[in-house]
Amino acid sequence: MFSFYPKDGCPGPVEVSLGNDVTVVIFDSQWWIHTYDKPGIESDCDCKTEDELLTQIEDIVTRNSKNWCCLLSHHPFKSNSVAWWQLSTEAAYFSID
């Protein structure tokens, strides 16, 4: 079965066990970076603030400290690349060898 997690625009996190040694922690990075229309205090989400999300992720990682934990989200945690909007028009449309 195929599903999207977390549900309903909530930030998560969702804990998924992949056997005895691997735990995947899924969270909605768009919720984290988007400052406008998103589920908040009035929602049914388990985590309603950034602090609650971080606490939940830390709890999952601590509880699974003997497992290999993988954080999974749409956006990278850190990137050294240049975003497309930071490129000149020429560089954005033409490959430079």
N, C-alpha and C positions, 0 to 999 in steps of 0.2 A: 504494500500500500504506500502511496506517495502522499506526503503532507508537507505543508509549510509550517515552520516553527520560528518564533513564538506566534501564537494566534492573536487575532483581533487587534493588531497594531501595538500590542503590549511589548515591553522591552525584554521580557524573559526574566531570568535565564531559564532555559529548559535543559535538564540533565538527561543525557542518553548514555546508557551503559552498553559498550560493545564488547561483550565477553567479560572476563575477570580482570583484565589488565588495562583497559582503555575506557576513559570516560570523555564524552564530548559535551561541551558546554556551549549551547547555542544562545545567542542574544541578538536583538535587533539593533544593529549599529545605526540604522537610519533614525530610529527613535532617539538615540544618543546625540546625534549631530543636528537633528532638526529642531529648531527652537520654537516652531509655531504650532500648527494644528496637529496635536497628537494626544493619545490618552494620558490623562494626568491624575490628580488627586481624586477626582470624582469617578474615575473608571473602576471597573472590576478587576483590573490587573493586580497581580500579586505585588509587584514593585511599582511604585508610583513616582519615585524620585531617583536621581542619579545615585545618591548615597545608598538607598535601599538596593538598587541593582548591584552596586559594587560589593555590598555586604553579602548578598546572596551568592554572587560569583565566588567570593572569598570562602564562604562556607562550603560550597560544593568542592572547590579545589582542596581545602583543608580536610574535608571528610574523605576525599579520594587521594590522599597524599601518597599512597603506595601505588597508585595507578598512573599511567601516562594520561595526562589531561590535555585535551585539544580545545582551544577556544575557536568557535566557528561563528563568523558573521559575514555580512556582505562586503563591508568596507575593510581595507587593510588596517592593521593596528599602527603600522608605521610604514611610510613609503619615502624613498629617496628620489622617486621619479617626478617629473614635471607634469602637472595636470594640463589637459588640452587647452583650457582657457588661458593658460600662462604662456602659450606658444604664439609666435607671430603667425599670421595667416599663411604665409609661405611654408613655414615649418610644419604647420598643422596638416597641410594638404599634400606636401611633397616629401618623399623619403630622401634623406641626405645620406649618402654613403661615405 
